[in-house]
Structure formats: structure tokens, C-alpha cells
């Protein structure tokens, strides 16, 4: 799943594309995405795929497509002070971004 938006050359360009496609709509979600570089959650040899809107799996490591994470974060209506439990958190990318908001 994914591939809904164009790949970016870097994290900021990926987020710009997600905003343009209306996956990222709130300032809180945008700030969280910009603060955490998606490439930091990839193995070194796969980082050339980090800014594509695609899911990635390697063994037990899994990252969903950025458009999926942005839809989830927007749908949760995250606000400071709320709680969040992410079962099967994979790499921790989503949990880290959510934690920045909460």
C-alpha cells in the first residue's frame, strides 16, 4: 500500500508532497513528520527508498507508507496530554512522531 504521492528527494520534499495531496492537514502532524527523518528508520543499504510513499519490510522491521501514517495520525486527532498505545510498533517511527505531539 502507498504510492499515493510522488517520491521526494529528502524528508521535507516527501512531507510537501503529502501536504499537497491532503494527507497531512494539521500543523501538529506536519511538525512531527518534519522533525523525524524517515531515512533514520531504514537500514543503510535501503535508504534510497526512504522518501518514497511505499511500505518497507526487512525481516521483522516494517514501515508503512507515509500516506498511511499521515492518515492514521490525522484520524486520531492527536493533542498534547492524550495517551497512545501502539501494539506491534515495528521500527518505532509512528510512535516517535505521535510522542512528539503528545
MDTraj code that builds the backbone (N, CA, C; nanometers):
import mdtraj as md
import numpy as np

residues = "UNK UNK UNK UNK UNK UNK UNK UNK UNK UNK UNK UNK UNK UNK UNK UNK UNK UNK UNK UNK UNK UNK UNK UNK UNK UNK UNK UNK UNK UNK UNK UNK UNK UNK UNK UNK UNK UNK UNK UNK UNK UNK UNK UNK UNK UNK UNK UNK UNK UNK UNK UNK UNK UNK UNK UNK UNK UNK UNK UNK UNK UNK UNK UNK UNK UNK UNK UNK UNK UNK UNK UNK UNK UNK UNK UNK UNK UNK UNK UNK UNK UNK UNK UNK UNK UNK UNK UNK UNK UNK UNK UNK UNK UNK UNK UNK UNK UNK UNK UNK UNK UNK".split()
xyz = np.array([
    [0.0847, -0.1175, 0.0000],
    [0.0000, 0.0000, 0.0000],
    [0.0888, 0.1231, 0.0000],
    [0.0414, 0.2275, -0.0542],
    [0.1169, 0.3511, -0.0647],
    [0.1298, 0.3900, -0.2104],
    [0.2281, 0.4719, -0.2371],
    [0.2480, 0.5183, -0.3732],
    [0.1473, 0.6232, -0.4152],
    [0.0790, 0.6824, -0.3162],
    [-0.0250, 0.7802, -0.3460],
    [0.0319, 0.9168, -0.3827],
    [0.1543, 0.9431, -0.3410],
    [0.2162, 1.0723, -0.3715],
    [0.3529, 1.0486, -0.4351],
    [0.4052, 1.1511, -0.4969],
    [0.5360, 1.1422, -0.5611],
    [0.6453, 1.1260, -0.4569],
    [0.7508, 1.0577, -0.4956],
    [0.8663, 1.0433, -0.4083],
    [0.9343, 1.1781, -0.3922],
    [0.9960, 1.1967, -0.2785],
    [1.0722, 1.3175, -0.2548],
    [1.2207, 1.2890, -0.2629],
    [1.2981, 1.3941, -0.2767],
    [1.4439, 1.3820, -0.2750],
    [1.4957, 1.3777, -0.1324],
    [1.4171, 1.4319, -0.0393],
    [1.4533, 1.4322, 0.1018],
    [1.3250, 1.4328, 0.1844],
    [1.3398, 1.4330, 0.3164],
    [1.2240, 1.4251, 0.4047],
    [1.1289, 1.5428, 0.3845],
    [1.1825, 1.6632, 0.3732],
    [1.0963, 1.7809, 0.3563],
    [1.0151, 1.7744, 0.2272],
    [1.0761, 1.7276, 0.1197],
    [1.0031, 1.7175, -0.0066],
    [0.8930, 1.6115, 0.0016],
    [0.9200, 1.5011, 0.0705],
    [0.8164, 1.3997, 0.0912],
    [0.6981, 1.4592, 0.1667],
    [0.7249, 1.5353, 0.2726],
    [0.6173, 1.5966, 0.3511],
    [0.5434, 1.6998, 0.2669],
    [0.6150, 1.7781, 0.1881],
    [0.5492, 1.8733, 0.0976],
    [0.4511, 1.8009, 0.0055],
    [0.4918, 1.6859, -0.0473],
    [0.4052, 1.6079, -0.1359],
    [0.2839, 1.5525, -0.0618],
    [0.3037, 1.5087, 0.0622],
    [0.1916, 1.4592, 0.1431],
    [0.0928, 1.5714, 0.1746],
    [0.1442, 1.6909, 0.1990],
    [0.0563, 1.8061, 0.2228],
    [-0.0207, 1.8422, 0.0967],
    [0.0481, 1.8454, -0.0159],
    [-0.0157, 1.8808, -0.1428],
    [-0.1286, 1.7833, -0.1775],
    [-0.1114, 1.6572, -0.1403],
    [-0.2133, 1.5550, -0.1668],
    [-0.3179, 1.5477, -0.0549],
    [-0.3087, 1.6374, 0.0428],
    [-0.4035, 1.6486, 0.1541],
    [-0.4027, 1.5292, 0.2486],
    [-0.2908, 1.4579, 0.2552],
    [-0.2765, 1.3533, 0.3565],
    [-0.2395, 1.4166, 0.4899],
    [-0.1531, 1.5154, 0.4862],
    [-0.1193, 1.5915, 0.6067],
    [-0.1985, 1.7208, 0.6009],
    [-0.2832, 1.7413, 0.7035],
    [-0.3712, 1.8583, 0.7051],
    [-0.3488, 1.9488, 0.8262],
    [-0.2974, 1.8938, 0.9337],
    [-0.2818, 1.9745, 1.0549],
    [-0.1355, 2.0124, 1.0771],
    [-0.1179, 2.1246, 1.1434],
    [0.0168, 2.1730, 1.1729],
    [0.0903, 2.0785, 1.2676],
    [0.0193, 2.0204, 1.3651],
    [0.0832, 1.9287, 1.4594],
    [0.1410, 1.8070, 1.3882],
    [0.0646, 1.7491, 1.2984],
    [0.1121, 1.6317, 1.2251],
    [0.2272, 1.6709, 1.1325],
    [0.2160, 1.7835, 1.0673],
    [0.3247, 1.8286, 0.9798],
    [0.4544, 1.8471, 1.0578],
    [0.4477, 1.9120, 1.1723],
    [0.5691, 1.9343, 1.2526],
    [0.6333, 1.8030, 1.2951],
    [0.5501, 1.7051, 1.3338],
    [0.6037, 1.5751, 1.3750],
    [0.6740, 1.5057, 1.2582],
    [0.6127, 1.5068, 1.1411],
    [0.6742, 1.4449, 1.0234],
    [0.8050, 1.5139, 0.9868],
    [0.8098, 1.6454, 0.9969],
    [0.9319, 1.7184, 0.9599],
    [1.0435, 1.6978, 1.0627],
    [1.0076, 1.6738, 1.1869],
    [1.1072, 1.6582, 1.2933],
    [1.1794, 1.5238, 1.2883],
    [1.1158, 1.4238, 1.2292],
    [1.1714, 1.2883, 1.2270],
    [1.2016, 1.2483, 1.0828],
    [1.3285, 1.2306, 1.0525],
    [1.3683, 1.1917, 0.9170],
    [1.3417, 1.0427, 0.8972],
    [1.2562, 1.0124, 0.8030],
    [1.2174, 0.8730, 0.7755],
    [1.3384, 0.7846, 0.7443],
    [1.4410, 0.8392, 0.6820],
    [1.5596, 0.7603, 0.6464],
    [1.6311, 0.7053, 0.7694],
    [1.6165, 0.7699, 0.8841],
    [1.6805, 0.7224, 1.0067],
    [1.6234, 0.5889, 1.0533],
    [1.5112, 0.5472, 0.9982],
    [1.4457, 0.4224, 1.0373],
    [1.4672, 0.3119, 0.9344],
    [1.5524, 0.3356, 0.8378],
    [1.5876, 0.2376, 0.7349],
    [1.7272, 0.1832, 0.7609],
    [1.7504, 0.0590, 0.7203],
    [1.8865, 0.0085, 0.7171],
    [1.9630, 0.0871, 0.6111],
    [2.0902, 0.1076, 0.6346],
    [2.1728, 0.1920, 0.5472],
    [2.1595, 0.1553, 0.3992],
    [2.1608, 0.0273, 0.3686],
    [2.1592, -0.0139, 0.2278],
    [2.0245, 0.0068, 0.1586],
    [1.9209, 0.0435, 0.2350],
    [1.7882, 0.0653, 0.1764],
    [1.7433, 0.2115, 0.1823],
    [1.8291, 0.2990, 0.2285],
    [1.7893, 0.4390, 0.2489],
    [1.7499, 0.5121, 0.1218],
    [1.7880, 0.4621, 0.0064],
    [1.7486, 0.5282, -0.1182],
    [1.5979, 0.5201, -0.1406],
    [1.5292, 0.4346, -0.0656],
    [1.3830, 0.4219, -0.0764],
    [1.3079, 0.4980, 0.0324],
    [1.3792, 0.5627, 0.1218],
    [1.3170, 0.6225, 0.2403],
    [1.2133, 0.7290, 0.2086],
    [1.2293, 0.8015, 0.1006],
    [1.1402, 0.9141, 0.0715],
    [1.0361, 0.8818, -0.0349],
    [1.0161, 0.7524, -0.0569],
    [0.9085, 0.7069, -0.1452],
    [0.7854, 0.6795, -0.0598],
    [0.6694, 0.6996, -0.1151],
    [0.5450, 0.6736, -0.0426],
    [0.5090, 0.5254, -0.0558],
    [0.5970, 0.4426, -0.0010],
    [0.5791, 0.2981, -0.0085],
    [0.6093, 0.2345, 0.1264],
    [0.5440, 0.1221, 0.1534],
    [0.5765, 0.0437, 0.2723],
    [0.7113, -0.0246, 0.2498],
    [0.7798, -0.0578, 0.3585],
    [0.9087, -0.1260, 0.3507],
    [0.9153, -0.2314, 0.4596],
    [0.9629, -0.3488, 0.4245],
    [0.9797, -0.4570, 0.5211],
    [1.1140, -0.5246, 0.4965],
    [1.1817, -0.5528, 0.6073],
    [1.3061, -0.6291, 0.6031],
    [1.3100, -0.7137, 0.7299],
    [1.2849, -0.8433, 0.7156],
    [1.2781, -0.9292, 0.8336],
    [1.1652, -0.8836, 0.9242],
    [1.1976, -0.8552, 1.0497],
    [1.0972, -0.8079, 1.1461],
    [1.0767, -0.6573, 1.1426],
    [1.1569, -0.5866, 1.0653],
    [1.1411, -0.4413, 1.0548],
    [1.0326, -0.4092, 0.9531],
    [0.9449, -0.3166, 0.9882],
    [0.8377, -0.2787, 0.8957],
    [0.8053, -0.1312, 0.9120],
    [0.7920, -0.0639, 0.8002],
    [0.7433, 0.0743, 0.7954],
    [0.6271, 0.0782, 0.6972],
    [0.5145, 0.1310, 0.7396],
    [0.4040, 0.1513, 0.6461],
    [0.4349, 0.2717, 0.5579],
    [0.3593, 0.2877, 0.4525],
    [0.3769, 0.4015, 0.3625],
    [0.3469, 0.5315, 0.4374],
    [0.4199, 0.6387, 0.4079],
    [0.3952, 0.7666, 0.4741],
    [0.2504, 0.8149, 0.4627],
    [0.1844, 0.7899, 0.3497],
    [0.0447, 0.8334, 0.3373],
    [-0.0441, 0.7613, 0.4380],
    [-0.0118, 0.6368, 0.4711],
    [-0.0890, 0.5612, 0.5705],
    [-0.0659, 0.6203, 0.7089],
    [0.0607, 0.6425, 0.7446],
    [0.0901, 0.7012, 0.8753],
    [0.0250, 0.8385, 0.8909],
    [0.0284, 0.9194, 0.7865],
    [-0.0318, 1.0528, 0.7979],
    [-0.1830, 1.0432, 0.8135],
    [-0.2474, 0.9516, 0.7419],
    [-0.3923, 0.9341, 0.7578],
    [-0.4263, 0.8876, 0.8991],
    [-0.3479, 0.7956, 0.9524],
    [-0.3702, 0.7466, 1.0888],
    [-0.3555, 0.8605, 1.1888],
    [-0.2480, 0.9366, 1.1767],
    [-0.2243, 1.0445, 1.2722],
    [-0.3316, 1.1522, 1.2638],
    [-0.3757, 1.1859, 1.1451],
    [-0.4829, 1.2855, 1.1305],
    [-0.6143, 1.2314, 1.1873],
    [-0.6457, 1.1050, 1.1626],
    [-0.7718, 1.0462, 1.2095],
    [-0.7769, 1.0359, 1.3615],
    [-0.6622, 1.0189, 1.4263],
    [-0.6597, 1.0079, 1.5721],
    [-0.6832, 1.1414, 1.6417],
    [-0.6765, 1.2512, 1.5689],
    [-0.6944, 1.3845, 1.6271],
    [-0.6074, 1.3999, 1.7518],
    [-0.4795, 1.3759, 1.7353],
    [-0.3840, 1.3789, 1.8458],
    [-0.3710, 1.5192, 1.9033],
    [-0.3650, 1.5257, 2.0355],
    [-0.3492, 1.6523, 2.1065],
    [-0.2562, 1.6301, 2.2252],
    [-0.1805, 1.7319, 2.2637],
    [-0.0954, 1.7193, 2.3820],
    [-0.1778, 1.6761, 2.5033],
    [-0.1213, 1.5838, 2.5803],
    [-0.1869, 1.5356, 2.7012],
    [-0.2623, 1.4050, 2.6840],
    [-0.2905, 1.3646, 2.5607],
    [-0.3588, 1.2373, 2.5374],
    [-0.2603, 1.1216, 2.5528],
    [-0.3135, 0.9997, 2.5621],
    [-0.2314, 0.8787, 2.5686],
    [-0.2394, 0.8046, 2.4362],
    [-0.1402, 0.7189, 2.4111],
    [-0.1329, 0.6450, 2.2850],
    [-0.0623, 0.5130, 2.3103],
    [-0.1199, 0.4038, 2.2625],
    [-0.0572, 0.2725, 2.2711],
    [-0.0509, 0.2146, 2.1307],
    [0.0683, 0.1825, 2.0858],
    [0.0888, 0.1269, 1.9523],
    [0.1409, -0.0154, 1.9683],
    [0.0547, -0.1136, 1.9502],
    [0.0953, -0.2537, 1.9602],
    [0.1635, -0.2961, 1.8310],
    [0.2733, -0.3678, 1.8430],
    [0.3469, -0.4093, 1.7240],
    [0.4063, -0.2906, 1.6531],
    [0.4816, -0.2109, 1.7243],
    [0.5242, -0.0800, 1.6750],
    [0.6327, -0.0829, 1.5682],
    [0.6757, -0.1997, 1.5251],
    [0.7739, -0.2067, 1.4162],
    [0.9026, -0.1350, 1.4505],
    [0.9360, -0.0329, 1.3746],
    [1.0613, 0.0405, 1.3955],
    [1.0498, 0.1483, 1.5023],
    [0.9287, 0.1868, 1.5374],
    [0.9079, 0.2957, 1.6317],
    [0.8874, 0.4307, 1.5656],
    [0.8883, 0.4346, 1.4331],
    [0.8731, 0.5605, 1.3586],
    [0.7408, 0.6293, 1.3918],
    [0.6307, 0.5577, 1.3808],
    [0.4996, 0.6163, 1.4114],
    [0.4925, 0.6579, 1.5578],
    [0.5359, 0.5711, 1.6481],
    [0.5305, 0.6028, 1.7910],
    [0.6128, 0.7263, 1.8247],
    [0.7270, 0.7422, 1.7595],
    [0.8107, 0.8598, 1.7832],
    [0.7401, 0.9869, 1.7384],
    [0.6795, 0.9840, 1.6203],
    [0.6087, 1.1029, 1.5716],
    [0.4895, 1.1360, 1.6607],
    [0.4135, 1.0345, 1.6996],
    [0.2987, 1.0578, 1.7878],
    [0.3466, 1.1146, 1.9210],
    [0.4557, 1.0596, 1.9738],
    [0.5098, 1.1079, 2.1006],
    [0.5478, 1.2549, 2.0973],
    [0.5919, 1.3043, 1.9840],
    [0.6248, 1.4467, 1.9723],
    [0.5011, 1.5348, 1.9870],
    [0.3876, 1.4833, 1.9462],
    [0.2632, 1.5598, 1.9575],
    [0.2077, 1.5522, 2.0991],
    [0.2128, 1.4325, 2.1572],
    [0.1534, 1.4144, 2.2896],
    [0.2395, 1.4731, 2.3979],
])
top = md.Topology()
chain = top.add_chain()
for i, resn in enumerate(residues, 1):
    res = top.add_residue(resn, chain, resSeq=i)
    for name in ("N", "CA", "C"):
        top.add_atom(name, md.element.get_by_symbol(name[0]), res)
traj = md.Trajectory(xyz[None], top)
